[in-house]
Amino acid sequence: MSNCYGRIPVILFVVVIAIMTGLSSCKTRHKAQVPVVKDEKNPDDKSAPDLQQLIYDNSFKVNSFSAKASVKTNIGDQSNSFNINLRVKTDSVIWISVSPLLGIEVARVMITRDSVKFMDRLNNKYSNSDFRFFNDLLNVNIDFEIIQGILTGNLFSYKKNKFNSVYIEDKYYILSTLSKRKLKRSLEDIDPNKPIVQDMWVSYQNYRITRLSVEDQRLQKSLLTDYSDHRQTEGGLFPFFSKTVVKAEKQVNIEIEYNKVTINSDPEFPFNIPSGYEKMR
């Protein structure tokens, strides 16, 4: 896949990383940050299904929305800053236009449930693929629901994992795919046989996700995404700022700051390939 990587413009690849694959990995658990298992007799206890329902009830729900955001990335020793225009039709289409700061469009991305399309306006090239391309290229398993969940800060399940337990840390619930009997082991030495662990930090106040972690210790990768600046919209609370740190072959730092979100804007999703554009191979 190294040849494929080289043919994708750097800025476009950064967008794919920043917007789509914040889940290559996640936060490594430390003994100093041991979550506390809730007392089963406490009436304020919430089971995993109960907490999932509360998260869903308070999630960002719209038919469609449009947004503008600034993105800053650091990948190894390379830094980039650019703007994106985002358009989403829930459960159907995600469309992204990429521009340098105060510049014209250099790339366009359109994602549907079964396709991922790119247009590289700098080099007059395009690609029409599916999620297998990214799963092979980035060694992750992503789909439309995951990308949509990352963009909106809504709940999703990585690899269809089941959430089994709820813990407490400071002022947050932690919804986890770990069972309670496996918690102690996860805080000790790395277990090469341990499955991928997904955790969601959930606010006591509004049941919105404030932190996302998906951990695969077998591959020695980690990702941590923090959501903040939740603002009320017609579709519910939306996180206007997110910061992601990915630790894999290289460390990747990503910041996305939205400056405008328009709800149910009935957006269009233009993606017409100009004549003369060459298909990426």
DRENGUVO-265470 format. One record per atom (N, C-alpha, C): y, x, z. Coordinates in steps of 0.001 Angstrom, whole numbers, plus 500000, padded with zeros to 6 digits. Example, Ala and Ser with C-alpha at 12.3 -4.5 7.8 and 13.67 -1.06 7.14 Angstrom:
! DRENGUVO-265470
494310513190507800
495500512300507800
496700513200507800
497750512850507080
498940513670507140
500030512900507870
//
This chain:
! DRENGUVO-265470
498795500801500000
500000500000500000
501268500843500000
501163502139500122
502352502972500150
503140502857498857
502449502687497700
503155502536496444
503956501251496411
503383500172496969
504114498907497032
505373499062497863
505241499751498988
506379499952499878
507499500664499137
507139501668498349
508156502441497666
508878501639496608
508240500625496059
508865499840494996
509779498758495542
509682498444496821
510545497420497411
511828498077497866
513007497574497479
514258498165497930
514299498233499446
514884499281499963
514901499495501411
515521498318502136
516644497830501651
517330496749502359
516475495493502380
515729495249501288
514874494067501239
513717494209502205
513133495400502261
512036495622503192
512509495456504626
513734495915504917
514302495749506253
514423494281506597
514861493479505638
514974492042505895
513616491444506203
512611491835505438
511263491324505696
510832491667507111
511065492924507521
510727493336508877
511527492533509888
512824492445509675
513713491851510666
513505490360510826
513338489672509714
513279488218509772
511865487699509918
510892488419509373
509565487851509263
508531488453510198
508666489705510566
507546490336511244
507921490935512557
508750490273513281
508991490687514625
507718490717515395
506616490267514858
505400490287515631
504375491310515245
504772492413514740
503798493472514534
503217493896515858
503950493630516936
503508494094518232
504320493479519338
504191494033520574
504911493421521653
505040494298522860
505592493721523906
505882494445525134
504610494876525845
504581496141526261
503474496613527077
503729496229528524
502719495726529182
502875495309530567
502893496514531480
503761496477532486
503857497555533456
503487497029534836
502889497873535648
502475497447536973
503654497011537836
504839497572537542
506012497246538352
506545495856538054
506046495230536981
506547493923536592
505413492903536611
504702492849537715
503537491975537807
503985490520537915
503614489677536977
503912488260537122
503160487671538311
503737486695538935
503123486051540096
502448484766539645
501182484642539943
500459483420539604
500943482292540511
501279481170539917
501820480070540710
500762479454541623
501212479006542793
500334478332543747
499911476988543177
498621476786543036
498126475549542435
498518474309543240
498838474482544534
499187473328545363
500677472998545298
501445473863544684
502876473622544567
503121472497543567
503812471425543952
504012470302543033
504837470666541809
505551471816541881
506350472232540741
505522473019539722
504256473254540042
503379473985539126
503290473257537795
503146474042536733
502966473460535414
501766474125534760
500886473315534242
499749473856533509
500248474332532138
499410475098531447
499784475555530118
500074474386529163
499226473344529118
499545472204528245
500850471496528645
501090471359529965
502320470713530424
503547471494529968
503500472819530131
504638473644529755
504836473641528241
503757473662527484
503887473593526027
504571472303525595
504252471207526257
504871469933525905
506361469955526228
506727470539527371
508137470635527741
508894471532526758
508271472614526322
508904473482525332
509126472714524032
508110471967523618
508234471190522386
509328470128522522
509359469426523647
510354468370523851
511771468913523796
511956470169524171
513294470771524211
513525471773523082
512677471730522053
512782472685520956
513909472307519994
514211473218519104
515216473003518061
514566472180516961
515007470930516780
514381470007515834
515406469522514820
515186469852513558
516068469412512479
515233469189511225
515794468439510284
515166468324508966
515466469563508133
516692470073508281
517091471266507560
518302471874508259
518572473140507971
519796473760508469
520154474964507611
521430475336507662
521938476526506993
522614477393508040
522599478701507831
523201479602508813
523682480880508135
524663481506508765
525135482823508345
524988483757509538
524578484989509262
524342485923510357
524607487354509900
524932488196510862
525011489631510626
523773490277511234
523247491278510564
522015491950510982
522266493447511091
521806494028512188
521862495481512370
520442495971512613
520068497036511928
518731497577512097
518774499095512251
517826499594513014
517562501028513104
516065501221512909
515691501939511872
514291502232511610
514161503744511553
513526504319512556
513481505772512643
514884506312512799
515329507132511861
516686507692511926
517628507028510932
517227505874510368
518058505175509403
518628503895510004
519935503680509802
520621502487510301
521164501690509122
521129500374509241
521669499485508212
522380498306508868
523431497837508228
524120496617508644
524354495778507395
524072494497507470
524268493630506322
524380492188506803
524735491318505884
524867489897506179
523752489124505485
523372488007506076
522417487119505425
522931485689505441
522609484958504404
522740483510504377
521333482941504449
521122482049505377
519795481478505620
519825479975505394
518828479470504675
518678478031504473
517221477669504757
517032476624505525
515680476239505926
515492474733505784
514414474347505143
513930472975505191
512677473015506037
512721472344507174
511658472476508169
510281472206507583
509365473136507896
507960473053507476
507787473118505962
508804473594505238
508713473567503784
509225474838503114
510500475188503324
511118476303502601
512012477112503526
511965478444503384
512910479358504034
513508480212502921
514827480219502835
515544480918501756
516551481858502389
516580483124501924
517457484131502517
518168484886501408
519496484986501524
520297485795500619
520870486968501405
520766488177500835
521164489396501536
522354490033500839
523376490394501631
524554491052501081
524999492180502002
525461493305501455
526096494311502298
527346493712502930
527866494363503950
529084493855504577
530203493791503546
530793492605503399
531883492360502451
531471492661501010
530170492520500715
529692492829499378
529060491641498697
528593491854497453
527944490793496698
526450490793497008
525775489732496620
524355489599496909
523557490719496244
522650491324497021
521784492373496473
520323491952496448
519961490942497205
518560490519497249
518468489069497677
517366488449497278
517117487056497642
515633486902497946
515335486091498957
513963485843499385
513755484340499497
512636483839499002
512277482432499209
510831482366499660
510621481700500800
509298481606501409
508896480144501481
507729479835500983
507159478496501142
505858478645501926
505125477580502052
503890477632502846
502819478497502191
502922478704500879
501884479485500201
502436480573499284
503742480869499355
504287481903498479
505451482631499141
505644483872498712
506777484685499141
507369485315497885
508624484972497572
509261485457496351
510451486353496696
510631487400495896
511743488321496070
512507488467494766
513807488700494899
514624489060493755
515495490249494154
515319491368493481
516068492594493738
517164492701492688
518375492340493067
519476492320492105
520016493721491811
519725494679492676
520185496048492440
519412496705491302
518106496429491261
517237497095490289
516655496149489250
517143494884489254
516691493900488266
515173493744488269
514639493536489473
513203493350489623
512935492117490475
511701491599490384
511332490446491195
509856490543491558
509469489744492564
508077489688492995
507730488259493345
506524487876493013
506015486547493360
504629486743493950
504533486642495284
503281486963495958
502976485895496999
502068486231497922
501754485332499016
501686486155500300
501278485519501391
501312486191502687
500275487311502797
499278487324501932
498302488402501990
498953489741501703
499986489732500857
500691490973500549
501251491603501812
501924490789502651
502520491319503868
501479491605504934
500451490797504985
499397491062505953
498744492412505682
498549492740504399
497967494034504047
498985495161504215
500206494925503795
501231495963503824
501620496355505231
501759495356506114
502285495604507450
501219495538508530
499989495241508136
498889495153509096
499169494117510176
499668492966509765
499905491853510671
499363490581510030
499269489548510813
498856488247510306
499997487257510515
500724486975509443
501855486067509549
501662484902508594
502302483798508909
502296482639508039
503629481926508186
503772480815507511
505048480108507496
505462479663508895
504510479134509676
504836478636511007
505375479748511908
504798480944511789
505249482058512612
506677482447512256
506960482574510948
508304482949510521
509317481900510979
508988480641510790
509880479555511196
510105479577512705
509050479842513473
509180479903514923
510070481041515371
509935482214514739
510768483355515103
512234483067514811
512512482466513659
513891482190513269
514580481205514199
513856480227514697
514461479158515481
514260479309516986
513420480272517398
513127480412518819
512216479317519331
511452478695518432
510522477642518827
509128478221519089
508302477440519745
506957477870520110
506056477929518878
505247478980518800
504209479087517797
503050479858518410
501910479794517759
500730480500518245
500316481545517233
500322482811517637
499934483904516753
498416483930516595
497961483941515353
496527483909515048
495836482703515679
496584481620515876
496041480381516434
495450480587517832
495967481575518551
495515481806519917
495844480611520802
495054480418521842
495291479324522783
496004479852524016
497049479139524434
497740479489525675
496923478956526848
496597479865527786
495662479516528852
496279479405530236
497441480013530465
497934480077531842
499449480170531889
499988479934533094
501423479996533358
501645480881534574
502591481831534436
502969482720535533
504453482589535801
504897483232536873
506323483244537208
506823484674537203
508003484885536620
508696486157536730
510176485848536836
510764486166538005
512176485864538268
512429484373538062
513305484031537122
513670482634536906
512996482047535667
511841482601535328
511193482174534100
509717481838534330
509259480851533580
507830480664533416
507374481643532339
506160482119532461
505555482903531389
504323482155530911
504393481672529697
503259481010529067
502445482081528360
501169482211528712
500382483343528235
499030482920527683
498554483715526716
497203483507526222
496172484155527132
496633484949528103
495725485532529082
495221484463530038
493980484558530422
493501483745531526
493837484473532821
493899483770533915
494296484395535181
493313485479535611
492063485295535294
491085486296535725
491233487600534946
491906487540533783
492096488748532996
493435489430533273
494280488801534080
495616489346534318
495555490711534964
494743490873535998
494689492148536703
494263493264535754
493274492999534951
492806494008534009
493911494394533030
494722493424532596
495763493698531613
496867494574532176
496992494622533502
498039495414534131
497556496818534486
496289497076534215
495741498386534535
495615499215533251
494558499970533133
494400500813531961
494209499964530709
494539500553529573
494378499855528309
492906499506528084
492674498279527728
491326497805527450
491160497685525934
490395498569525304
490283498544523843
489608497287523316
488933496554524183
488253495340523754
489060494075524019
490255494244524597
491060493079524950
491639492422523699
491626491116523616
492210490441522461
493731490562522466
494332490186521352
495785490179521267
496333489196522290
497370489617523026
497962488781524063
499365488360523637
499620487081523708
500933486541523397
501532485928524656
502781486291524945
503498485742526095
504827485156525646
505216484060526286
506514483444526050
507221483275527390
508414483858527530
509231483653528728
510070482400528502
509992481462529422
510616480151529247
511586479881530390
512807479478530053
513834479224531058
513490478025531926
513696478160533240
513540477016534146
514507475889533786
515710476261533319
516802475299533176
516665474401531963
516254474969530825
516259474171529596
514952474253528798
513977474988529313
512669475131528673
512764475695527251
513775476537527027
513869477259525772
513270478648525950
512679479172524900
512074480501524942
513162481559524928
513129482466525904
514126483529525973
513546484899525653
512237484992525633
511593486269525303
510235485998524674
509899486808523686
508642486691522953
507931488030522957
506645488021523246
505855489242523240
504480488960522656
504029489816521737
502690489717521183
502089491113521218
501054491309521994
500548492642522290
499155492882521742
499005493965520988
497702494392520510
497506495844520924
496895496057522083
496726497410522591
495734498217521765
494865497532521057
493886498253520235
494568499044519129
495690498508518607
496422499187517542
497594499996518064
497787499992519394
498866500757520016
500225500416519405
500491499118519263
501773498643518765
502390497706519796
503710497604519770
504344496693520710
505632496132520135
505888494860520452
507124494202520035
507669493366521179
508968493368521327
509628492536522323
510872491940521690
510954490621521650
512133489934521132
512790489144522250
514081489376522444
514864488618523417
515827487697522686
515862486422523088
516796485445522545
517877485166523590
519123485037523133
520217484727524061
521305483938523337
522369483620524065
523497482855523530
523019481543522912
522208480794523662
521774479481523188
522960478525523212
523223477901522073
524336476957521967
523805475602521532
524471474564522032
524053473209521724
524433472853520296
523480472310519539
523731471809518191
523177470388518110
523362469779516964
522820468429516776
521297468419516837
520689469573516624
519233469652516668
518696470231517959
519575470445518944
519155471045520201
519710472449520353
519289473155521388
519779474506521649
519221475486520623
520116476312520083
519737477299519075
520180478681519540
519293479708519463
519663481050519910
520521481771518866
521779482006519197
522694482642518258
522561484163518246
521766484726519138
521589486174519158
520145486504519504
519581487464518798
518249487964519135
518214489472518957
517429490116519800
517260491562519737
515778491873519816
515297492645518862
513876492962518771
513673494467518777
512697494909519537
512282496309519530
510800496351519177
510496496996518059
509120497161517615
508746498624517772
507615498875518399
507106500235518526
505762500307517821
505761501026516710
504536501219515945
504558502648515415
504307502821514096
504404504168513539
505817504716513723
506810503852513546
508202504174513838
508756503096514748
509782503446515504
510440502422516319
511472501706515470
511468500383515559
512391499549514805
513204498717515788
514531498804515693
515436497996516506
516183497040515587
516207495777515934
516803494749515086
517682493827515928
518904493606515481
519790492630516116
520242491625515065
520115490354515390
520575489279514508
521563488420515277
522773488319514757
523818487521515410
524332486472514433
524073485213514759
524533484110513919
525996483800514230
526768483539513202
528160483134513414
528435481713512959
527435481108512290
527608479718511861
526250479094511624
526043477889512167
524813477131511943
525198475695511628
524755475194510487
525061473834510049
523764473037509978
523727471906510686
522497471119510823
522398470055509739
521170469840509238
520882468803508239
521896468828507101
522064470043506540
523073470264505498
522550469971504101
521286469561503996
520661469270502708
520864470430501738
520432471646502132
520707472821501301
519867472874500038
520357473630499068
519601473913497862
518963475286497995
517912475529497201
517155476768497295
516994477397495909
518090477820495293
518007478357493929
517237479675493882
516336479774492925
515588481018492742
515140481127491290
516100481322490424
515817481463489001
515872482941488616
514780483449488044
514710484840487667
515458485054486341
516502485866486327
517239486126485070
516339486799484042
516633486551482790
515877487220481721
516137488717481809
515119489483481505
515256490925481556
514815491540482863
514554490701483898
514079491242485167
512610491654485029
512260492767485655
510896493293485595
510117492892486841
508886492463486642
508060492077487770
507546493306488501
507681493304489860
507156494407490650
505644494381490615
505040495568490623
503584495655490574
503057496350491816
//
